[in-house]
Structures are given as C-alpha cells and as structure tokens.
Amino acid sequence: MEKNMRIGLVVRILANQIGREFDYQISKLPGDITGLQGRVISFVMDKSEDVFQRDIEKELDIRRSTATALLQLMEKKGLLTREAVSDDARLKKIVLTEKSLGIHNQIKNFLDQVERQLIKGLTDDEINTFFSVMKKISNNIK
C-alpha cells in the first residue's frame, strides 16, 4: 500500500468522478434532471412492485430527510407523484409521470454507458474482486 493512500479518500474521489460523469450525461436531457433523480427514475421503473420512499432510501443509502427533499423536488418538476395506498393512508407509493417515462430509456442508456466506461479494461476476476472488497469495506463501516 502506498504510504499516503487513504481508502476513504480514494473512494470519495471515485464517487465524485462517477457522479460528475453521470450528471454530465443526464444534463443532456430536457428538464434539468440530476444524476440522483435519474437513478430514482431508473430504480422505480425497474421495480416490478410498488415503490415507497423507504425503498429509495435503502436503494440509494440516503437519509430520510434527503429522500424527502429529493422526492419533493422531483414532484415539483413533474417527474413523479406520490399516491396514497388504500390499506395505509400514511404510505405514499411513488408513481412516475409521463415525463419520466419518456426519458427512462435515455437514463438507462446513460447508466449503461457510464458502467461500460468504469469496467473498461477490467477482467471479470478484477470486477468480482472489486465488489468483494467494497462489500467488506461497507460492512466494516456499518
């Protein structure tokens, strides 16, 4: 290990680089959508069952307050609605609007493009090792 290398710093730099690239790709879409909003749209679209705020919090590993602000902004932009569930009025399921549905394929393509960029030149073994190490690091910090 290099003398001054810090795992936390390297992971943060990488996360920032990935976030900037995805934000750049998403910025090409109409509607002033951020990378995180694109990830929410993709997640909701790919789920086969109803999606609730808590599902988004878990999937993106964000706090409730962050998810609330994110979903409120997305609702204001016309990207989603929150609808009451018949058996529990406290629960609001996340429903994508036509606007979100219309750009979902582009978002998915951007996600796939960034993912291909990330794994370019890596072997399957290197990718598996990366995920294994990241899982261990994540478990260490929980």
N, C-alpha and C positions, 0 to 999 in steps of 0.2 A: 504494500500500500504506500502510495506517495505520502511524504511527510506531512504536508499541509492539507490533504484532501479530507473533506468532511462529507459524509453521506447525505446529511440533511441539506447542505448547501447544493450539492450536485443534483439531488432530486428536485429541489426547488427551482434551480436554473432550468432543468429539463422540463419541468411542468410549465414554467413561464414560456419557454420556447414553443412547446406544443400548443399552449393556449393562444399565443400570438399568431401562430400559423393558422390554427383553426378559425380564430376571429377574423384573420385576413381573408380566408376563403369565404366565410359566411358573410362578410361585409359586401361581397359582390351581389348578394341577394337584395331585392327591394324590401323595405320595411324596417330598416335599422335594427336588425336582429343580431344579438351577440352569440358567441360560441356556446355559452351556457344555455341560452334559450334554445339554440339549435339542438343541443344534447337532450333537453327536456322534450322537445317535439319528437325527436327520434325515439326516445325511450317510450313515450306514451303511444306512439304509432306502432312500435314493435311488440307491445304487450297484448296478449290475447284477452285479458280480463280487465275489469275496471281499474283505473289508476287513481290513487289518492295522494295527497300531499306527503304523507309519511313514506310512501313508496319512493317518491322523488328524493326525499331527504336521505333515505337509505342508499338508493342507487348512486347518487352523486356525493354522498358523505358530506352533506351540508347541514347546518343547524336549522332548527325550525324557523327562527326569525329570518334567516337568509332565504329559505324556501318561500316563506310568506311574501316577502318583498319581491322576489323573483316572479312568483305566480301573479301577484297583483299587477306588476308591470306588464307581464305578458297578456293579462286580461285587458288592461288598458289599451295595449297595442292591437287588440283584436285577434290575438293568436290562440286564445283558449277561453273557455268558460268553465265555471265551477258550478256543478249542479247537485242539488240535494239528493240524497239517496232515500228511497221510500221507507226503508226499515230503520233508518237512523238519521234524523234531521241534522245532527251535528256533523255528519260526514258529508263531504262535498267531493264528488268524483270530478276528475279533470277530463274535459272534453275538448278536443282540438276543433278549431273553426275551419271553414273552407280555406281561409288564407293560409293556415298552417299546412293543411292537407295538400294545398297546391305547391308548396315548396319543399315538402318532405323528401321527395326523391333527390332533389338537389342537395339537401343537407346530408342525406345518406351518402351520396356520391362524394361530397367533401370529406366526410368522416373516413370513408374508404380510401380516398386519395391520401389523406394525411397518414393513415395507418400504413399504407404501402410505402410512403416516404420513410416512416420510422423503422420499418423492418428491412429496408433495402440493404442488401449485402450481409444479412444475418442468416445463419443456418437455423434449422428447426431446433437443434440442440441449444443453440445460444438463446433463442427466444424462450424455450422452456426453462432454461436456467434463469433467465431474467425474471420470469414470472414467479419462479420458486423463491428466488432471493427477495423479490419485492413483497411477496406474501409473508415471509419470515420477518422482514423489517416492519411491515404493517402490524403484524401480531405483537412484535416487541413494544410497539408504541401505544398499543391499546391499554 
